[in-house]
Structure formats: structure tokens, C-alpha cells
């Protein structure tokens, strides 16, 4: 996904929609893992704030 991010960020004029589609179809687990990590971090922060 790092290569995908770099492509989007630096070479956006050269993006091929078919390549983007393939990346998203084959790497959805990366997005789901990222989502879980973000939710976990916010949950931990909220839990810590409620303890104060």
C-alpha cells in the first residue's frame, strides 16, 4: 500500500483507473486493518479520558 500511496501522492497525473481498481480489489484487507487500528486508538484514548 505504500507504493499505492506514493503513486496517488506523487504521480497522480499517471494514474490508471484499472490499476487503482485492481489494487483496491486485492488489498482491501489493508484498509480494513487500518480502520481497526484507528478505531482501537480512538477507543483507547476515549477510555483514558473517561478515567480522568
CHARMM-style PDB file with segment names, atoms N, HN, CA, C and O in Angstrom:
ATOM      1  N   UNK     1       0.812  -1.191   0.000  1.00  0.00      PROA
ATOM      2  CA  UNK     1       0.000   0.000   0.000  1.00  0.00      PROA
ATOM      3  C   UNK     1       0.860   1.262   0.000  1.00  0.00      PROA
ATOM      4  O   UNK     1       0.395   2.326  -0.406  1.00  0.00      PROA
ATOM      5  N   UNK     2       2.101   1.151   0.449  1.00  0.00      PROA
ATOM      6  HN  UNK     2       2.478   0.286   0.780  1.00  0.00      PROA
ATOM      7  CA  UNK     2       2.982   2.316   0.424  1.00  0.00      PROA
ATOM      8  C   UNK     2       3.218   2.771  -1.013  1.00  0.00      PROA
ATOM      9  O   UNK     2       3.210   3.969  -1.299  1.00  0.00      PROA
ATOM     10  N   UNK     3       3.423   1.831  -1.900  1.00  0.00      PROA
ATOM     11  HN  UNK     3       3.430   0.859  -1.668  1.00  0.00      PROA
ATOM     12  CA  UNK     3       3.615   2.179  -3.316  1.00  0.00      PROA
ATOM     13  C   UNK     3       2.354   2.838  -3.878  1.00  0.00      PROA
ATOM     14  O   UNK     3       2.432   3.768  -4.680  1.00  0.00      PROA
ATOM     15  N   UNK     4       1.191   2.341  -3.446  1.00  0.00      PROA
ATOM     16  HN  UNK     4       1.127   1.585  -2.795  1.00  0.00      PROA
ATOM     17  CA  UNK     4      -0.078   2.915  -3.887  1.00  0.00      PROA
ATOM     18  C   UNK     4      -0.190   4.361  -3.402  1.00  0.00      PROA
ATOM     19  O   UNK     4      -0.566   5.251  -4.164  1.00  0.00      PROA
ATOM     20  N   UNK     5       0.138   4.587  -2.133  1.00  0.00      PROA
ATOM     21  HN  UNK     5       0.444   3.865  -1.513  1.00  0.00      PROA
ATOM     22  CA  UNK     5       0.091   5.941  -1.576  1.00  0.00      PROA
ATOM     23  C   UNK     5       1.033   6.868  -2.333  1.00  0.00      PROA
ATOM     24  O   UNK     5       0.667   7.999  -2.655  1.00  0.00      PROA
ATOM     25  N   UNK     6       2.231   6.402  -2.617  1.00  0.00      PROA
ATOM     26  HN  UNK     6       2.528   5.484  -2.356  1.00  0.00      PROA
ATOM     27  CA  UNK     6       3.196   7.222  -3.354  1.00  0.00      PROA
ATOM     28  C   UNK     6       2.692   7.533  -4.760  1.00  0.00      PROA
ATOM     29  O   UNK     6       2.863   8.647  -5.253  1.00  0.00      PROA
ATOM     30  N   UNK     7       2.082   6.562  -5.391  1.00  0.00      PROA
ATOM     31  HN  UNK     7       1.943   5.656  -4.991  1.00  0.00      PROA
ATOM     32  CA  UNK     7       1.520   6.774  -6.728  1.00  0.00      PROA
ATOM     33  C   UNK     7       0.461   7.867  -6.677  1.00  0.00      PROA
ATOM     34  O   UNK     7       0.461   8.782  -7.501  1.00  0.00      PROA
ATOM     35  N   UNK     8      -0.436   7.767  -5.708  1.00  0.00      PROA
ATOM     36  HN  UNK     8      -0.436   7.024  -5.038  1.00  0.00      PROA
ATOM     37  CA  UNK     8      -1.510   8.756  -5.576  1.00  0.00      PROA
ATOM     38  C   UNK     8      -0.939  10.136  -5.259  1.00  0.00      PROA
ATOM     39  O   UNK     8      -1.375  11.139  -5.824  1.00  0.00      PROA
ATOM     40  N   UNK     9       0.032  10.183  -4.359  1.00  0.00      PROA
ATOM     41  HN  UNK     9       0.386   9.369  -3.900  1.00  0.00      PROA
ATOM     42  CA  UNK     9       0.564  11.460  -3.894  1.00  0.00      PROA
ATOM     43  C   UNK     9       1.504  12.146  -4.858  1.00  0.00      PROA
ATOM     44  O   UNK     9       1.549  13.375  -4.915  1.00  0.00      PROA
ATOM     45  N   UNK    10       2.255  11.369  -5.616  1.00  0.00      PROA
ATOM     46  HN  UNK    10       2.218  10.371  -5.570  1.00  0.00      PROA
ATOM     47  CA  UNK    10       3.311  11.975  -6.422  1.00  0.00      PROA
ATOM     48  C   UNK    10       3.115  11.844  -7.927  1.00  0.00      PROA
ATOM     49  O   UNK    10       3.614  12.669  -8.692  1.00  0.00      PROA
ATOM     50  N   UNK    11       2.410  10.838  -8.345  1.00  0.00      PROA
ATOM     51  HN  UNK    11       2.005  10.167  -7.723  1.00  0.00      PROA
ATOM     52  CA  UNK    11       2.264  10.595  -9.780  1.00  0.00      PROA
ATOM     53  C   UNK    11       0.794  10.602 -10.195  1.00  0.00      PROA
ATOM     54  O   UNK    11       0.382   9.837 -11.067  1.00  0.00      PROA
ATOM     55  N   UNK    12       0.018  11.466  -9.568  1.00  0.00      PROA
ATOM     56  HN  UNK    12       0.353  12.087  -8.860  1.00  0.00      PROA
ATOM     57  CA  UNK    12      -1.425  11.438  -9.796  1.00  0.00      PROA
ATOM     58  C   UNK    12      -1.823  11.671 -11.243  1.00  0.00      PROA
ATOM     59  O   UNK    12      -2.916  11.275 -11.647  1.00  0.00      PROA
ATOM     60  N   UNK    13      -0.964  12.305 -12.033  1.00  0.00      PROA
ATOM     61  HN  UNK    13      -0.075  12.626 -11.705  1.00  0.00      PROA
ATOM     62  CA  UNK    13      -1.287  12.531 -13.444  1.00  0.00      PROA
ATOM     63  C   UNK    13      -1.161  11.243 -14.261  1.00  0.00      PROA
ATOM     64  O   UNK    13      -1.674  11.159 -15.377  1.00  0.00      PROA
ATOM     65  N   UNK    14      -0.477  10.239 -13.701  1.00  0.00      PROA
ATOM     66  HN  UNK    14      -0.060  10.307 -12.794  1.00  0.00      PROA
ATOM     67  CA  UNK    14      -0.235   8.994 -14.423  1.00  0.00      PROA
ATOM     68  C   UNK    14      -1.103   7.839 -13.911  1.00  0.00      PROA
ATOM     69  O   UNK    14      -0.844   6.680 -14.235  1.00  0.00      PROA
ATOM     70  N   UNK    15      -2.108   8.143 -13.131  1.00  0.00      PROA
ATOM     71  HN  UNK    15      -2.319   9.084 -12.868  1.00  0.00      PROA
ATOM     72  CA  UNK    15      -2.936   7.100 -12.531  1.00  0.00      PROA
ATOM     73  C   UNK    15      -3.787   6.423 -13.598  1.00  0.00      PROA
ATOM     74  O   UNK    15      -4.421   7.080 -14.424  1.00  0.00      PROA
ATOM     75  N   UNK    16      -3.783   5.115 -13.559  1.00  0.00      PROA
ATOM     76  HN  UNK    16      -3.268   4.582 -12.888  1.00  0.00      PROA
ATOM     77  CA  UNK    16      -4.577   4.297 -14.465  1.00  0.00      PROA
ATOM     78  C   UNK    16      -5.729   3.717 -13.641  1.00  0.00      PROA
ATOM     79  O   UNK    16      -5.493   3.009 -12.662  1.00  0.00      PROA
ATOM     80  N   UNK    17      -6.956   4.006 -14.024  1.00  0.00      PROA
ATOM     81  HN  UNK    17      -7.148   4.582 -14.819  1.00  0.00      PROA
ATOM     82  CA  UNK    17      -8.116   3.557 -13.249  1.00  0.00      PROA
ATOM     83  C   UNK    17      -8.170   2.037 -13.090  1.00  0.00      PROA
ATOM     84  O   UNK    17      -8.628   1.542 -12.061  1.00  0.00      PROA
ATOM     85  N   UNK    18      -7.717   1.311 -14.074  1.00  0.00      PROA
ATOM     86  HN  UNK    18      -7.344   1.713 -14.911  1.00  0.00      PROA
ATOM     87  CA  UNK    18      -7.719  -0.148 -13.973  1.00  0.00      PROA
ATOM     88  C   UNK    18      -6.752  -0.620 -12.899  1.00  0.00      PROA
ATOM     89  O   UNK    18      -7.047  -1.564 -12.165  1.00  0.00      PROA
ATOM     90  N   UNK    19      -5.604   0.030 -12.805  1.00  0.00      PROA
ATOM     91  HN  UNK    19      -5.365   0.796 -13.401  1.00  0.00      PROA
ATOM     92  CA  UNK    19      -4.619  -0.328 -11.775  1.00  0.00      PROA
ATOM     93  C   UNK    19      -5.185  -0.013 -10.393  1.00  0.00      PROA
ATOM     94  O   UNK    19      -5.053  -0.817  -9.470  1.00  0.00      PROA
ATOM     95  N   UNK    20      -5.816   1.154 -10.249  1.00  0.00      PROA
ATOM     96  HN  UNK    20      -5.923   1.806 -10.999  1.00  0.00      PROA
ATOM     97  CA  UNK    20      -6.422   1.533  -8.970  1.00  0.00      PROA
ATOM     98  C   UNK    20      -7.483   0.509  -8.578  1.00  0.00      PROA
ATOM     99  O   UNK    20      -7.533   0.076  -7.427  1.00  0.00      PROA
ATOM    100  N   UNK    21      -8.315   0.128  -9.512  1.00  0.00      PROA
ATOM    101  HN  UNK    21      -8.275   0.480 -10.447  1.00  0.00      PROA
ATOM    102  CA  UNK    21      -9.357  -0.861  -9.240  1.00  0.00      PROA
ATOM    103  C   UNK    21      -8.739  -2.178  -8.768  1.00  0.00      PROA
ATOM    104  O   UNK    21      -9.191  -2.758  -7.780  1.00  0.00      PROA
ATOM    105  N   UNK    22      -7.721  -2.643  -9.462  1.00  0.00      PROA
ATOM    106  HN  UNK    22      -7.354  -2.172 -10.264  1.00  0.00      PROA
ATOM    107  CA  UNK    22      -7.067  -3.900  -9.083  1.00  0.00      PROA
ATOM    108  C   UNK    22      -6.457  -3.808  -7.690  1.00  0.00      PROA
ATOM    109  O   UNK    22      -6.583  -4.742  -6.898  1.00  0.00      PROA
ATOM    110  N   UNK    23      -5.805  -2.708  -7.386  1.00  0.00      PROA
ATOM    111  HN  UNK    23      -5.702  -1.950  -8.029  1.00  0.00      PROA
ATOM    112  CA  UNK    23      -5.194  -2.528  -6.061  1.00  0.00      PROA
ATOM    113  C   UNK    23      -6.268  -2.581  -4.984  1.00  0.00      PROA
ATOM    114  O   UNK    23      -6.101  -3.252  -3.966  1.00  0.00      PROA
ATOM    115  N   UNK    24      -7.363  -1.880  -5.208  1.00  0.00      PROA
ATOM    116  HN  UNK    24      -7.499  -1.335  -6.036  1.00  0.00      PROA
ATOM    117  CA  UNK    24      -8.429  -1.857  -4.208  1.00  0.00      PROA
ATOM    118  C   UNK    24      -9.082  -3.224  -4.041  1.00  0.00      PROA
ATOM    119  O   UNK    24      -9.452  -3.599  -2.928  1.00  0.00      PROA
ATOM    120  N   UNK    25      -9.225  -3.965  -5.125  1.00  0.00      PROA
ATOM    121  HN  UNK    25      -8.924  -3.660  -6.028  1.00  0.00      PROA
ATOM    122  CA  UNK    25      -9.834  -5.290  -5.040  1.00  0.00      PROA
ATOM    123  C   UNK    25      -8.931  -6.286  -4.315  1.00  0.00      PROA
ATOM    124  O   UNK    25      -9.420  -7.165  -3.605  1.00  0.00      PROA
ATOM    125  N   UNK    26      -7.634  -6.151  -4.489  1.00  0.00      PROA
ATOM    126  HN  UNK    26      -7.237  -5.437  -5.066  1.00  0.00      PROA
ATOM    127  CA  UNK    26      -6.711  -7.142  -3.942  1.00  0.00      PROA
ATOM    128  C   UNK    26      -6.130  -6.752  -2.593  1.00  0.00      PROA
ATOM    129  O   UNK    26      -5.483  -7.575  -1.944  1.00  0.00      PROA
ATOM    130  N   UNK    27      -6.342  -5.522  -2.156  1.00  0.00      PROA
ATOM    131  HN  UNK    27      -6.867  -4.853  -2.683  1.00  0.00      PROA
ATOM    132  CA  UNK    27      -5.717  -5.066  -0.914  1.00  0.00      PROA
ATOM    133  C   UNK    27      -6.720  -4.473   0.071  1.00  0.00      PROA
ATOM    134  O   UNK    27      -6.353  -3.660   0.919  1.00  0.00      PROA
ATOM    135  N   UNK    28      -7.969  -4.873  -0.038  1.00  0.00      PROA
ATOM    136  HN  UNK    28      -8.267  -5.534  -0.727  1.00  0.00      PROA
ATOM    137  CA  UNK    28      -8.972  -4.356   0.894  1.00  0.00      PROA
ATOM    138  C   UNK    28      -8.651  -4.727   2.332  1.00  0.00      PROA
ATOM    139  O   UNK    28      -9.013  -3.996   3.254  1.00  0.00      PROA
ATOM    140  N   UNK    29      -7.987  -5.838   2.535  1.00  0.00      PROA
ATOM    141  HN  UNK    29      -7.693  -6.432   1.787  1.00  0.00      PROA
ATOM    142  CA  UNK    29      -7.637  -6.229   3.908  1.00  0.00      PROA
ATOM    143  C   UNK    29      -6.728  -5.190   4.553  1.00  0.00      PROA
ATOM    144  O   UNK    29      -6.788  -4.993   5.766  1.00  0.00      PROA
ATOM    145  N   UNK    30      -5.890  -4.524   3.768  1.00  0.00      PROA
ATOM    146  HN  UNK    30      -5.841  -4.684   2.782  1.00  0.00      PROA
ATOM    147  CA  UNK    30      -5.040  -3.458   4.303  1.00  0.00      PROA
ATOM    148  C   UNK    30      -5.891  -2.315   4.835  1.00  0.00      PROA
ATOM    149  O   UNK    30      -5.613  -1.780   5.908  1.00  0.00      PROA
ATOM    150  N   UNK    31      -6.931  -1.938   4.090  1.00  0.00      PROA
ATOM    151  HN  UNK    31      -7.157  -2.373   3.218  1.00  0.00      PROA
ATOM    152  CA  UNK    31      -7.821  -0.857   4.526  1.00  0.00      PROA
ATOM    153  C   UNK    31      -8.586  -1.263   5.788  1.00  0.00      PROA
ATOM    154  O   UNK    31      -8.755  -0.462   6.707  1.00  0.00      PROA
ATOM    155  N   UNK    32      -9.045  -2.512   5.822  1.00  0.00      PROA
ATOM    156  HN  UNK    32      -8.908  -3.163   5.075  1.00  0.00      PROA
ATOM    157  CA  UNK    32      -9.775  -2.974   6.998  1.00  0.00      PROA
ATOM    158  C   UNK    32      -8.883  -3.004   8.234  1.00  0.00      PROA
ATOM    159  O   UNK    32      -9.324  -2.636   9.323  1.00  0.00      PROA
ATOM    160  N   UNK    33      -7.650  -3.431   8.080  1.00  0.00      PROA
ATOM    161  HN  UNK    33      -7.292  -3.730   7.196  1.00  0.00      PROA
ATOM    162  CA  UNK    33      -6.701  -3.431   9.194  1.00  0.00      PROA
ATOM    163  C   UNK    33      -6.436  -2.006   9.669  1.00  0.00      PROA
ATOM    164  O   UNK    33      -6.408  -1.746  10.872  1.00  0.00      PROA
ATOM    165  N   UNK    34      -6.244  -1.098   8.744  1.00  0.00      PROA
ATOM    166  HN  UNK    34      -6.267  -1.309   7.767  1.00  0.00      PROA
ATOM    167  CA  UNK    34      -6.026   0.308   9.073  1.00  0.00      PROA
ATOM    168  C   UNK    34      -7.215   0.869   9.849  1.00  0.00      PROA
ATOM    169  O   UNK    34      -7.035   1.564  10.849  1.00  0.00      PROA
ATOM    170  N   UNK    35      -8.424   0.569   9.392  1.00  0.00      PROA
ATOM    171  HN  UNK    35      -8.571   0.005   8.580  1.00  0.00      PROA
ATOM    172  CA  UNK    35      -9.639   1.031  10.061  1.00  0.00      PROA
ATOM    173  C   UNK    35      -9.693   0.504  11.493  1.00  0.00      PROA
ATOM    174  O   UNK    35     -10.006   1.254  12.419  1.00  0.00      PROA
ATOM    175  N   UNK    36      -9.393  -0.769  11.679  1.00  0.00      PROA
ATOM    176  HN  UNK    36      -9.140  -1.378  10.927  1.00  0.00      PROA
ATOM    177  CA  UNK    36      -9.421  -1.363  13.011  1.00  0.00      PROA
ATOM    178  C   UNK    36      -8.398  -0.702  13.928  1.00  0.00      PROA
ATOM    179  O   UNK    36      -8.677  -0.471  15.105  1.00  0.00      PROA
ATOM    180  N   UNK    37      -7.224  -0.400  13.400  1.00  0.00      PROA
ATOM    181  HN  UNK    37      -6.998  -0.588  12.444  1.00  0.00      PROA
ATOM    182  CA  UNK    37      -6.191   0.232  14.211  1.00  0.00      PROA
ATOM    183  C   UNK    37      -6.609   1.638  14.634  1.00  0.00      PROA
ATOM    184  O   UNK    37      -6.360   2.040  15.771  1.00  0.00      PROA
ATOM    185  N   UNK    38      -7.234   2.380  13.744  1.00  0.00      PROA
ATOM    186  HN  UNK    38      -7.437   2.053  12.821  1.00  0.00      PROA
ATOM    187  CA  UNK    38      -7.698   3.728  14.078  1.00  0.00      PROA
ATOM    188  C   UNK    38      -8.792   3.650  15.137  1.00  0.00      PROA
ATOM    189  O   UNK    38      -8.749   4.389  16.120  1.00  0.00      PROA
ATOM    190  N   UNK    39      -9.767   2.770  14.954  1.00  0.00      PROA
ATOM    191  HN  UNK    39      -9.802   2.169  14.155  1.00  0.00      PROA
ATOM    192  CA  UNK    39     -10.841   2.628  15.952  1.00  0.00      PROA
ATOM    193  C   UNK    39     -10.275   2.240  17.306  1.00  0.00      PROA
ATOM    194  O   UNK    39     -10.706   2.755  18.338  1.00  0.00      PROA
ATOM    195  N   UNK    40      -9.311   1.335  17.301  1.00  0.00      PROA
ATOM    196  HN  UNK    40      -8.961   0.917  16.463  1.00  0.00      PROA
ATOM    197  CA  UNK    40      -8.702   0.894  18.549  1.00  0.00      PROA
ATOM    198  C   UNK    40      -8.004   2.058  19.246  1.00  0.00      PROA
ATOM    199  O   UNK    40      -8.129   2.221  20.459  1.00  0.00      PROA
ATOM    200  N   UNK    41      -7.280   2.854  18.495  1.00  0.00      PROA
ATOM    201  HN  UNK    41      -7.178   2.721  17.509  1.00  0.00      PROA
ATOM    202  CA  UNK    41      -6.569   4.004  19.067  1.00  0.00      PROA
ATOM    203  C   UNK    41      -7.552   4.995  19.679  1.00  0.00      PROA
ATOM    204  O   UNK    41      -7.339   5.461  20.799  1.00  0.00      PROA
ATOM    205  N   UNK    42      -8.629   5.325  18.961  1.00  0.00      PROA
ATOM    206  HN  UNK    42      -8.802   4.947  18.052  1.00  0.00      PROA
ATOM    207  CA  UNK    42      -9.616   6.264  19.493  1.00  0.00      PROA
ATOM    208  C   UNK    42     -10.321   5.680  20.714  1.00  0.00      PROA
ATOM    209  O   UNK    42     -10.602   6.399  21.673  1.00  0.00      PROA
ATOM    210  N   UNK    43     -10.603   4.398  20.680  1.00  0.00      PROA
ATOM    211  HN  UNK    43     -10.375   3.814  19.900  1.00  0.00      PROA
ATOM    212  CA  UNK    43     -11.259   3.751  21.811  1.00  0.00      PROA
ATOM    213  C   UNK    43     -10.369   3.848  23.050  1.00  0.00      PROA
ATOM    214  O   UNK    43     -10.846   4.154  24.142  1.00  0.00      PROA
ATOM    215  N   UNK    44      -9.078   3.587  22.873  1.00  0.00      PROA
ATOM    216  HN  UNK    44      -8.690   3.339  21.985  1.00  0.00      PROA
ATOM    217  CA  UNK    44      -8.131   3.690  23.986  1.00  0.00      PROA
ATOM    218  C   UNK    44      -8.066   5.116  24.513  1.00  0.00      PROA
ATOM    219  O   UNK    44      -8.064   5.326  25.726  1.00  0.00      PROA
ATOM    220  N   UNK    45      -8.013   6.095  23.622  1.00  0.00      PROA
ATOM    221  HN  UNK    45      -8.014   5.925  22.636  1.00  0.00      PROA
ATOM    222  CA  UNK    45      -7.950   7.492  24.041  1.00  0.00      PROA
ATOM    223  C   UNK    45      -9.213   7.899  24.790  1.00  0.00      PROA
ATOM    224  O   UNK    45      -9.126   8.570  25.819  1.00  0.00      PROA
ATOM    225  N   UNK    46     -10.376   7.510  24.300  1.00  0.00      PROA
ATOM    226  HN  UNK    46     -10.447   6.965  23.464  1.00  0.00      PROA
ATOM    227  CA  UNK    46     -11.635   7.840  24.969  1.00  0.00      PROA
ATOM    228  C   UNK    46     -11.712   7.169  26.337  1.00  0.00      PROA
ATOM    229  O   UNK    46     -12.172   7.766  27.310  1.00  0.00      PROA
ATOM    230  N   UNK    47     -11.265   5.944  26.395  1.00  0.00      PROA
ATOM    231  HN  UNK    47     -10.892   5.459  25.604  1.00  0.00      PROA
ATOM    232  CA  UNK    47     -11.275   5.217  27.659  1.00  0.00      PROA
ATOM    233  C   UNK    47     -10.383   5.915  28.681  1.00  0.00      PROA
ATOM    234  O   UNK    47     -10.755   6.048  29.847  1.00  0.00      PROA
ATOM    235  N   UNK    48      -9.212   6.357  28.245  1.00  0.00      PROA
ATOM    236  HN  UNK    48      -8.909   6.249  27.298  1.00  0.00      PROA
ATOM    237  CA  UNK    48      -8.274   7.049  29.144  1.00  0.00      PROA
ATOM    238  C   UNK    48      -8.838   8.397  29.588  1.00  0.00      PROA
ATOM    239  O   UNK    48      -8.631   8.797  30.734  1.00  0.00      PROA
ATOM    240  N   UNK    49      -9.542   9.099  28.712  1.00  0.00      PROA
ATOM    241  HN  UNK    49      -9.710   8.773  27.782  1.00  0.00      PROA
ATOM    242  CA  UNK    49     -10.129  10.394  29.066  1.00  0.00      PROA
ATOM    243  C   UNK    49     -11.251  10.217  30.090  1.00  0.00      PROA
ATOM    244  O   UNK    49     -11.409  11.045  30.986  1.00  0.00      PROA
ATOM    245  N   UNK    50     -12.009   9.168  29.961  1.00  0.00      PROA
ATOM    246  HN  UNK    50     -11.881   8.495  29.233  1.00  0.00      PROA
ATOM    247  CA  UNK    50     -13.120   8.920  30.886  1.00  0.00      PROA
ATOM    248  C   UNK    50     -12.634   8.545  32.287  1.00  0.00      PROA
ATOM    249  O   UNK    50     -13.357   8.711  33.269  1.00  0.00      PROA
ATOM    250  N   UNK    51     -11.414   8.044  32.365  1.00  0.00      PROA
ATOM    251  HN  UNK    51     -10.827   7.909  31.567  1.00  0.00      PROA
ATOM    252  CA  UNK    51     -10.847   7.654  33.666  1.00  0.00      PROA
ATOM    253  C   UNK    51     -10.382   8.863  34.469  1.00  0.00      PROA
ATOM    254  O   UNK    51     -10.209   8.772  35.684  1.00  0.00      PROA
ATOM    255  N   UNK    52     -10.178   9.997  33.793  1.00  0.00      PROA
ATOM    256  HN  UNK    52     -10.319  10.070  32.806  1.00  0.00      PROA
ATOM    257  CA  UNK    52      -9.660  11.195  34.468  1.00  0.00      PROA
ATOM    258  C   UNK    52     -10.713  11.880  35.265  1.00  0.00      PROA
ATOM    259  OT1 UNK    52     -10.443  12.903  35.894  1.00  0.00      PROA
TER     260      UNK     52
END
